[in-house]
Amino acid sequence: MAITTARTGSALNIQFRTGRTEEGKPTYKTKSFRNVRTDATTQSLYEVVLKLKDVQQHSIIKVTREDESLLREAEQQS
């Protein structure tokens, strides 16, 4: 049985270091950008992050991309 995948959604998540607790531990906040074009390349998304970096108040710690895909059986050809 062959399975096909179709990307149905994508999101870009950027984690920022926002400060420190009273104990000195770092605090973080994550900003999510939903409905990212599913055909956007990883390179183009990272270039957007680099441009956003210059206008952010806090340091960027981590960037992740979440992709959602639909899995289904491939149609059999006769």
Buried (B, 14 or more C-beta within 10 A) or exposed (E): EEEEEEEEEBBBBBBBBEEEEEEEEEEEEEEEBEEBEEEEEEEEBEEBBEEBEEEEEBEBBEBEBEEEEEEEEEEEEE
